[in-house]
Amino acid sequence: MGKVTDELIGLIAKQVDDHGIVVWYDPETVYGEVAEGLSLPETTVLRYADGFFELRHRIDPLLEFVEEDGRLRAHAEVAPRLVVYVPRDRPETHYALVEAEAAGVVMEPGANPWQRNTRLKVLAERVFKRISPDRAPEIVRKVEQGTVSLAELDWLSDQTGELGAVKLVFGTTVARDVATVFASSDERDAAIEEKKALPELADLFRTDLGVEVKPKGPIGDARRTLCRGLLLGELAARCEAAGSEVAELATAAIPQSRSHRQEVMGLCETWRNRADLRDAYVAAAEAIEEEANVAGLDLTAKAIAEVETFASIETRLLGHAEEQLLAGAAADGLTLARRRKQSFWATVELTNQLRWSLLERRWGMETLGNGRLLFLWNFRVRC
């Protein structure tokens, strides 16, 4: 277990101590494993399994305060210590457990007061505000997007330190902001060296981005490793999102988890779109592209249709689009041309933008004369 799970169990235990009976609804089944292993002192834990009739059959004896012979049970005035876990939305149950609810309390997402609110983002926010206030908003954003699980939150919370040196050097401990600045410039290298912040940076990049950099050694090497992990990670993630895996990157040191890949995609997109860091992105992308031989990777046009990571991707898509035009294809290519003429590498290299604009104008024509075909082909050769 980790800090977020511990927070949840602490809340449940407090409600049991205060009220005896807790009916715990989990409509998104976020806490199934926690409920399966839940064990509290002198407390019975029942879990919904085979319907409410069966569950009520197990609950009812615990709610009885009269013996079979009519005498009051010992300590009948004290509520039993009982937790009932139901992985359903409360209204959907048609209040099948109303007796237990009336005798105790309900815990569920959005419950009031906050001590009974089991919404995952609320638990995560409370934990990370304590252990790393700067990073709490970013963690909450990931939870809201559904890109991080309870297990991942537990792992992340156990890895999280105060990152004091990183805070002093960068003014923040938000991984996306720190990584973007660090990847773009060596201006803070002297401060990183002075504050001995590289080990903290390595921890931050590993836990929040899934990129492993060496905590010791030249800072420039750490920057190159980070850039490689970010850019190749984005390429792999976007190809995967398009339903295609890049076999050559299967063993590469890039982010592996879904949440890390989502974070890396957002970071790279932000990096490209920042006017003050545009040149730094271009330089990093060109260096990694050559080092990793991106132009030689086995990539289909479908897989890279939404990729803007490297310049060779743009070149490859343009070549594919022009071949499709010459072959007489229309609709898909027109959509691609309209979208890609505003892509990052089309705005960096205006020749690319001109080629996409030409394709957009020429595409969709039902008939292309030989003269037009020749014009297009000559333009493509010159470019």
Summary of the structure (lengths in Angstrom):
residues: 383
radius of gyration: 28.6
end to end distance: 58.3
largest distance: 103.7
contacts: 1168
relative contact order: 0.07
helix: 62%
strand: 5%
